[in-house]
């Protein structure tokens, strides 16, 4: 997608608001043919309000299916790009350019999701339909606030401060001239949205739609990134203490059909007709895939080490090609059904968030207990880290293995300032992504990140 941000919004909004999914339950987001309605009439009753909200989930799915996970794991040291496409090689080699197609697609998809959320937030309070009771209206609004918070959080950790578009964009003028906010202002908006979401959302156990615990889990992560250790501990504890969530065993259970395990605080559901094709990038050609992403030998050794990976070795699988064993990533494995979820918030992360927050506050015994809860689930020996420094390194290493093929490693090393030491990316200007070139050309008020 090579349209500028405001041009894309203009075309998208004035032509139609796409209501691409019409119903949702704990098991499946069912896709239906797209309906195209004029933007001023798109959300007028219960049915269109529900559909528009599901449409926001669909747009979040779009960037979490491929682009965002790749931007999370490929700049790290555990996965290599096994191909020749320049947009992936740039990410693998930490040499991004402003015209990188994947960066442009991710940015565009994320602002599409923001705009969808803005439409719901603007329109749903004014819907007067007896089929949309107040409690459901609150839920839909809460979901929109949560999803907007998620997208802006991801934009912030990816690009630094970004333009904060908080109202529907229906003309090119709406999307132009909004200067970038600082990272502090961006995260402040995330917190505002999460506070709204938590107040509005139901206290339920739904896992593929936002609930109160989803907002609390994302808030724990937000506070961790901001080094607000007390708040990170508090919100992670709220999720951990809920009877709706637990670490499931064996490790592979959270990513095994029928999915939506008790470990999941929020995951994005796919189906065969609304497919997640991420498996295709991991599977070798002999199994019908393209083998674009390949675990490096060091990562394979860690995952297969009984004292490090334990049951997380299930993230790997092996096949024989031309008489040689080939190891590949197996987190996304449903090649026939194509319904692997995108895992956004898991309870294991909440334990490790709390462990890190406690270690930073000198609560070493409690921090070690949280770390060892995750290790025990994986069937590996308890950590013997004794000092705060040892604990923090142990937690960093645990996150590396626990979330090996998820959207974490690069962002973990950037937020802790360790990307230079671990990856050799010493130019800190490269710790954020470039603003897409086309958006810079289209809007002179949009400033590029230094170094690009």
PyMOL commands that set and color helices and strands:
alter all, ss='L'
color gray80, all
select helices_A, chain A and resi 5-15+39-41+46-65+67-73+86-92+101-126+134-159+183-200+212-225+229-241+251-255+278-282+285-287+297-304+310-315+347-360+364-378+388-402+409-415+419-423+428-431+437-442
alter helices_A, ss='H'
color red, helices_A
select strands_A, chain A and resi 17-24+29-37+79-81+264-268+293-295+316-321+324-329+342-346
alter strands_A, ss='S'
color yellow, strands_A
deselect
rebuild
show_as cartoon
